Amino acid sequence: MKGTAKKFLSVLLSVLTVICACFTLTVYAAEESSQTDDSSEEETNAYIDSGQMNLDVIFVLDASGSMLTSDPNKVALDAFNLFTDLCDESCNAGYVVYTEKIKTSNPPVSLKDKKTLEKLKKNISDIEYDPNGDTDIALGLTKAMKMHDESKTGSNRKKVIILLSDGNTHLINGPRTVAESNKEMLSTLKSLSEKNIPVYSIGLNYDGTLDKKELQKISNQTKGKSYETKTTDELTAIASDIFSDIYQLDGTELSILNGNVNINIKDSSVFYVNIIIRSKLTAEELSPKLSDPDGEEISLTDNENVKMTSTGSYTLIKLIYPKSGVWHLHLTNADKKNCSVMQLDFYSVYIEQVVPKTADVGDNILISASLNDSKGVVKDNDLLKTIQMTAVVSGDDGDTEVALEKDTDGNYTGTFFAAKQGTYKVKTTAVSEKFHKESASARIKVGVITTSNDLGTIQHSEISDTTEGGFNPFFTFLIIVGVLILVIAAVLILKKNNDRYVPVPENNFQLPDPPPPPPFKPEKPIVMPKATDPDYVKVKLVEHDAIENLIKKGPEDAFNTNADDYKSDANLEALIKKGPEDAFNTNADDYQSDANLEALIRKGPEDPFNTNAGDYQVDPSLANLIKTGGDGLESKDKPKKNNQVNLNKKD
């Protein structure tokens, strides 16, 4: 019963600990949720557009042996270089080259430095395909993800992976199996999705054996986009389309008439104008010439606001903060059959949205937004008149679109009717002919308890018992009552247990000494058989009337005991040991009384206290043997000197 009580108490204390821990975590989680909601209006891990590109891109290139056949001119490398040319100075780029192992890699580096950019592009161009290499797509993606994790480029940046492969995961020579690679793929895709890193996949299906579903799965799970092409001629076009998709830009295909191309720049707010010329003709064969809206020819090699790069598959002309109007480009020997020209504008603008944090049910909530650049609110009417600004309000009942109207100061405003209590998310979008912009997401709490630094708690209408992210007070009360009941039950059980059992001493942890056993009381006296003459040896005392005591003072014998252990008794007649081993065993049960026995005397000369039973004889003339304690022999008649006991003489 005592062990059961201890076990019950241990279980009870464990239950109390778990309940208290859960309650603490509930309160802590509620406080953390409340703090998060109150301190941040932005969605976790969401990229906030600040007008610059702020892109970290890693190219993942399949360098297996089949690429020697599918891409003999290494157009894929040109496509990657084109992508870096489309970026601005706020971007970083790196690459991973893989087969069944990582062939080479380069972590993201800044494109701001011209020398760094040129070195990166040269390294990409020098990549060689491995004729004996297999394909392990998961290996390349995992390496790129780790490079993103390890890069120190700062926060609020877009992180992107561009994957190119001409086949499926194929591992004939190891070092691992396809099943092991697929297992790693599942884990990597999950991590990329959680980190908001999209994968844009390009499948080079030159022989029709590409597993398109595998690449589509990779892009779909990471919210990227998948492309398929049977010819490398389309790779540069795909690279420019990926760039447009990342920044939601709308490119324009320009017509070519007798080698002449018109470039229409409608407003002065555009940051970059990229003119992408894709042709099998080299830059020397095209011999491009550019004129501004005033008809003045612009140098393509010596102008800080104009940059031109060229490879075997493309020529790119970048205009930085160009003058609005129609520009003219002339390309020698170019027509729509052997050349295509794409205009891709990038606006360094962003949306600034303003909404209240809280409101009452039934309020008309004001939503305000503006298009900004590095100088403040954009007031370029040529640009603003082409923009449609819309706020999307998301609640429990779905999404509601609110059209925002422009005023004379370049601000866009609209109202949303808060019909129900709850938390609403608001995001504003701006759409024009050239771009699509989104603001950061903000939250509005309608009819929810909020706090003020100075005024204390402010209560809005239709407030429920449970605040958002908090805990129910009634549930908390039940937990507290339950804990108290368990504590009281434990105390009562312990008290009852203490009353029933004697506690063990705390100092030495030993039980009390047991009580002494009762004196031996035989049911019937044991009478020794009457001895006959042949069985006894008569003893004659020499020069001594009586021996009263035999005491051995030494420490090693059974008679070495404290003096108080022995008492004198004139009526004691005998002590006889029943057992054969020790004639003087001190256990009370080993001895029996005999009224006729008067003494025990050892007849041997060597040891008067030898314990062998056969060494003793009975002499009726011996009065008694009594130890009175102390250091010597004491009696009424003290023995004389040289007194001896003749133990051998018989009567």
N, C-alpha and C positions, 0 to 999 in steps of 0.2 A: 504493500500500500504506500509505503514511504517512497519507493522508487517511482511508482506511478504518479505521485504528486509532483515529484521533481520534473518528470517528463512533461506533464501537463503544464507546469509553470514555464518550462523552456519554450514549448510551443506557443503558449500565450504571449510571452515576451516577444517571440519572433513575429507573431501576427501584429502586435502593437507597433513594432518597428516598421513593418511593411506599410501599415496604414498611415503612419506618420510620414514616411518617405513619400508615398503617393500623394498625400495631401500637400506636402511641401512642394513637390514637383508641379502639381496642378496650379498652385498659387504662383510659383515662379514662372511657369509657362504663360499664365495669364498676364503677369506683369510684363514679361518680355514681349508678348504679342501686342499689348497696349502701347509699350514704348516704341515698338517698330512702326505701328500704325501712326502714332502721333509725330514721330520724328522724321519720317520719310514719306514723300509723296510719290516716289519713283518705284517701279517694279524691280524686284531683285534681279541682278545679273542682266538688266536691260541696257543696251547701248543707247547713249544719249547723243543725238546729233548736235554737234557744235559748229557745223559749217565746214570743217576740214574733213579729209578722208579718214585719217586715223586708222589705217588698215595694217594688220599683220597677216601676211599671206605666206603659206608654205606650199611649194609645188612638190607633189609626190609622183615620181616618174618611174614607170616600168622599164627596166633596161634588160629584159630577158632576150634570149636569142631570136625570138620571133620578131622583135622590133626591127631587126636588120632587114627583114622582108617587108614589113608593114610600113616602115618609115625610113627608107634608105637615105633620104636627104635631110633627115633630122628636123623636119618641119615642126615637130612638137616642141623642140627647144626654142625655135623662133616664136612660137605662140606664147611661151612663158616669158620671153624677153619683151614681146609686145605688151603683155600685161603690166610689167614693171614700168614701161614707158608711159602707160596710161595713168599711173599713180602720180600723186604729188609728193612734195618733200616731207609730208607728215607720215608717210608709209614706211613699213619695213618688210623685207622679203627674204626668204630662205628656201632651201630645197632638200629633198631626200631622194636618193636614187637606190632602188632596191631590185633584187632578183629573189633567190631563196635566202639571201642575206643582204645586209645593208652595204651597198658598194661605196657610197660616199654621201655626205650630208653637209649642210651649212646652215647654222642657226640664223634667224631673221636679223638682218642688218639694216641700218637706216639708209634710205635712198636720198637723203638730203645732200650728202657729200657726193660730188660728181665722180671722184676717183673710186669711191666704194661701189657706186652703181656700175661703173664700167667693169670693175673687177668681178662683180657678181655675174654680170651678163656674159663675160668671157668664160667664167667657170661653168656656167650652164651650157654654153656653146661647145665647150670641150668635152662634155660627157660622152662616153663611148658605150655602145650596147655590147653586152656579153654574149658571145655566140653559144656558150655552154650554160647560160643561166636559166633557172626555172622562175616561177612566179609565185610570190607569197604576198598577196595584197595586204593582209592583216599586219604583216611585219612593217610595211611601209607606213600604214596609217598610225600604228601605235607609236612609231618613232616620231612622226610629225606631231602627234598629240603631246608627247613628252617635251618636245622642243618648244611648243607653245607654253607649256606649264613652266618651263625653266627660263623663258625669256623675261627680261626685266625692262619691258617697254612701257610700263605704266598701266593705269586703269582706264576705263572708258574708251576701249579700242575694239574695233571689229576684228575678230580672229576667224580666218578662213583657211580651208585646205582645198587645193585643186589637185585631183587625182586623175592620172592618165594611165590606161592599161589597154593592151590589145588582146588580152585573153582572160582566162580564168585562173584561179589558184591551182597551180600545177607543180607538184613536188615529187619528181621521180627519184632524185638523188638525195632527198632529205634536206636539211638535217632533221626535220620533223615531219609529221604526217599531215595530210589535209585536214583530218579531224581535229588535230591540235591547233592548226591555223584557224579553223572555223570557230573553235571555242574562244580563242583570243579575239576574233572579230566581234563576237557578240558582246564581250566585255568592253572593248574599245568603243563600239558604237554607242553603248549605253553611257559611257563617260563623256563622249563628245556631245551627246544630246544634253546631258546635265550641264555641261560647260558652255552651251550655246555656241558651239563651233560647227558651222555647216560644212559639208563636204560636197563640192561640185565635181562630179565624176564625168570623165570623157572616155567613151569606149571607141577604140579604133578597130572597127569590125571589117577589116580588109578582106578576110576570107570567109566571113559568115559564121565563124565558130564562137564568136563572143557570147558570153553569158550575160545578156542584157539585164536579166532579173537581178543578178548579184549586184551590179552597179546601181541599179534603181533602188534596191533595198538600202544600200549604203547612203544614198542621197536622201531618200525619203525619211529614214530614221533620224537624220541629223538636220532636217529642214533645209536641205540644199537643193540642187537641181542636177538632173542627169542628161547627158548628151550622147548621141551616137553618130558616128560618121564612117563612111567607107573609104574616104580619101583624105589625105593630109591637107589638101587644098582648103578645106573648110576649118582647119584648126585655128587659124588666126581670127576668123569670123566668130568662132565659138569663144575664144578668149575675150574678145571685145563684148560679146553678149553676156558673159559671166560678170564682167566689170559693170555693165549696165544693170544687171539684175541685183548686184550687191547694193548699188546706190539708187536703184529704181529710176534710171535715166531712160529717156526715149530717144534713140538714135534716128537719124534721118539718112536714107539712101539718096545720094545726089546723082543727078543725071550728067552724062558726058556728051557734049555736042562739039564735034571737030576738035576734041582735046581740051575744050573749055569747060570749066566747072564753076558755078556760082555758089558762094558760101554766104548765107543770109544770117547775120547776127542781129536779132531783133531788139535787144536792149543792152544796156551798159553794165548790168549786174552779173553777167556771166563771168566766171572765174577762168575756166579752161575751155578752149574749143579744140577738140582733137579731130584731125582730118586723117582717117585711116585709108590708105591706098593699098589695095591688095591686087597684085599683078605678077605675072611671070617675067615682066620686064624689069630690069634693074633700074635703080635710081638714075644712073647715067643715061640709060635709054629713054627714060621718061623726061629727064631734064626739067623738073618742075620750076615754075615761076609764079610768084605771088604778088598781088597788088591790093592795097587797102581801098576803102570806099572812096577815097579822094583820087584814086588812079595812080598813086605813088607805089613804085615797085619796092618790095620789102626783101631785104637780104635774108636768106635762109641759113646762113652760116655765121653771120656776125651781127646778131641782134639779141639782146637779153630777153626780149618778150616773144621771141620766136625760136623754137627748137625743132630740128629735124633729125630723125634716126632712120636707118635703112638696113634691111637684111635681104636675103635672097627671096623672101616670100612677102615682105610688106615694106612700106614706107610710111612713116608717121610724121605729120606736121602738127605741132602743138602751139596754139596761140594763147598767150597769157594776158588776161584783162584786155581783150581786143576792143577796138572802137566799134560801136554799133553801126550797122549798115551792111551793104553787100560787098563782099570781098571776091576777088577773081583769081582763079588758079588755072594755069595752063600746063597740060601734060602732053608732051610730044609723043606721037604715035599711039596715043591711048584712045580706045573706044569702049563701048559697052560689052564687046565680046572678049577683050583681053584685059579688062581692068574694071574694078569696082571701087567706089569712093563712099565712105560713110562719115557723117558728121555727128560727133558725140560731144554735147555740151555738159559741163559740170558747173553748177552754181554753188558758190561757197556761202550758202545761206542756211538758216535753221529757223524753226518755229519756237517762239516763246509763248507759252500758255499760262494764263492766270485764272484760277478758280478759287472760291472760298473753301476752307477746310471743313466747316460745319454749316448746317442749315436746318430749319424746321420743316416738318411735313407741311406741304401746301405752299412753300416758297417758290418763287420764280428765280432760279439760280442763274446768275450772270456768268457767262463764259466769254473770256476775252483772249485774243491771240494776235500775234504780229509776226511778220517775216523779218528776220534780222540778219545782219552780216557783221563783220568786224568793226564797222563804223556805227552800228546801232540799227534802228528801225529802217528797213528799206522803203524808200519813197519813189522809186522808179516806176512811174505810171505805165510805161511800156511793158514792164514785167508784171506789175500788180493787176493790170486789166485782163491778163490772161490766166490769172490764178483763181481757182475755186477753193475756198476754205470751208471745211466741214468738221464739226466736233462730233465724235461718237461717244455716247454715254452708255456704259454697260452696267446693268443691274440684275437682280434676280429674275426679272421678267424679260430679259433679253437686251438687245442693243437698240438705241434710239439715236438717229442722226439729227443734228441741229445745224442748219445752214447759218454761217456767220457772214454778216454784211460788212463791207469796208467803209470806213469813214474818211474824211479828208486828211487825217494824220497818218494814214496807213495802218490803222488798227481794225481788226475784225471782231465783231461782237454778236452774241446771240443769247437766248435764255432757254432754260430747261425747267419744266414744272416737276417738282418733287412730290409725287402723289403718295409715296409709301416710305415707311421707315427703312433704313438700311444703309449700306456703304456702296457708293457708286464710283466707278472708274471712268475717267474722262481723258480722251486722247484726240488731238486735233491733227488733221491732215490737210496738206496743200498740194493741189494737182495743177500742173500747167502743161504746155505742149512739150516742155523740155525735161521736166523732172517730177518726182513724187516725193514729198517730204512728210515726216511724222514727228510730232512732239513727244516729249516724255509723258508717261501716264501719271495722272494725279488722282487723288481720292477725295471724295466728299462724303462726310458722315451726316446722314439726315435723321434727326430724331434720336440721336445716340448721345449718352452722357459724355461730356468732355470736361476738361479741367482748365482753369485759368491760373496764372502765376499769383495774382493778387486777390482775385475775387472768390477764389475757392471753386466749389463745384457749381457748374451751370447745367440745369436740367432742361432738355428740350421736350417737346410734346410727344405723347405716345411712346414712352420709354418702357421697355419690357423689364422683367425681373433680372434677366441675364444680360449683362453688357457684352458687347462684341469682344471676343478674345478673353473674357473673364470667366467667373465660375458662379454657380447658383448658390445664394446664401442659405437656402433651405437645405440643400445637399451638404453644405459645410456644417450646419447645425447638427444634422443626423450623424455625421462622422464624429463630431466632438462628443455627443451623447454616447455613441457606441464605445468610444475609447474609455470614457469614464466608467461605464458599466463593466467592461473587461478588467479595469484596474481594481474596482471594488471587489469583484469576484476573486481576483488573484489574492488580495489581502485577506479575505475571509478564509480561503483555502489554506493559506500559510498559517493563519492563527490557529485553526483547528488542528493542523498538523503538528504545530509546536506544543499544544496542550497534550497530545497523545504520546509523544516521544520525548525521552530525556536527551537533551543535546549532548553531543560529544564535546569534551573539553577542548577549547580552542588552542591552549598552549602546547600540549604534548600529543594531542590527537590519540590518546589511549583510553580504553574502556576502564571503568572502576574495577578494583580488585574484587574477585568473587568472594563470598563469605566462606569461612573455614568449614570443612566437613564436620558433621556431628561425631562424637566419640563412638568407638566401636562397642556395640552391645550384642554379644552373641545370644542367639535364642536359647541355646542349651550350653552349660559349661562343658568344656572338653576335658575329659579325665585321661591322663596318660596311663597306659597299662602298667601294672605294678611290676617293678623290677625284681628280678631274681638275683640271687647271689652271683651267678656267673657273669651277670651283665654289668656289675659295678666294680669299681676299684676303691677300696677304702683308703682314706688319706689321713695321715698322721701329722699333726701340727707340731713343729719343733720350736721350743722356746717361745711359744706365742699362744695365748689362749684363744684368740679369735682374729680372724681377718675381716675387717669391716669394709674395706674399700680397695679397689684396684683402679688406679687412674693412670692413664698415659698422658703425659703432658705434650708430647710431640704433635706436629701439625698434620701428619700424613695418614693417620689411622681413623677408623670409624668412631673411636672414643675421644677424638680431639674435638671437644664441643665446649661451648660456654658453660661456666659453672652453674648458671641458673637453670640449665636444661635438665639438671639431675636433682632429685629430691631423695632425702633419706627416709626410709620406711622400715621400721623394725619388723613389720608383718609381711614385707615382700619376700616371697620364698623362691621365686624362680622367674627367669625370662628364657623362654625357649623359642627359637626361630623355626618356623615350619619348613622353610625352603632350604635347599642344599647349597645355595651360593654364598650367602652372607649371614653369618650367625648374629651379627649385630646390626642388621638392617633396621632403619629407624621407622619404617612404616608401621603404624599401630596395628594394622590387620595381620601383620606377619607373626605376631607373638600370641601365645596362649598361656593361660595361668594354670599352675598345678600346685595344689595345696601341700602335696608331699615333697615337692622339689625344693631343696634349700640352697643349692649353689651350682654354679657352672665353673668348673676349673679346668684349664687346659693341662694335660699331663705332659705335653712336649716341652723341651727345654729352650727352644730357639725363639719362639715368639708367643708370649703369653696371650696374645690377642689374635692368633691365627683363626680364620673363620671356618675351617673345615669341621663339619659336624662330628665326624668320628673322633676328633681329638679331645672330646669332652667326656667326663665321667661324673656321675652323681655321688655325692658324699653326704649322707644324712646328718653327719655331725657338723657340717659347715653351716654356720648361722646364716650368713647372707653376704651378698656382694652389693655394696651400695656406694655410689659415687656422690661425694658431698660437694664436689667442685673445689676449685682452688689449685694450688701448685703442688700439693703433696698429700700424704696419707694422714687422716685424722681419725682417732677412735678414743673410746674411753681408756682402753689399755693400749698405750702407744707401743709399737714394736721395739724390741731391744736390738742392739747392734748385732750383726752377723746372724740374725734370725733367718731361718731357711724353711722352706716348705718342701717336705719330702713327698714328691709326686709319684715316686716309683714303688714305694713300699706298700705292700698290701697286708691287711690284718689277716 
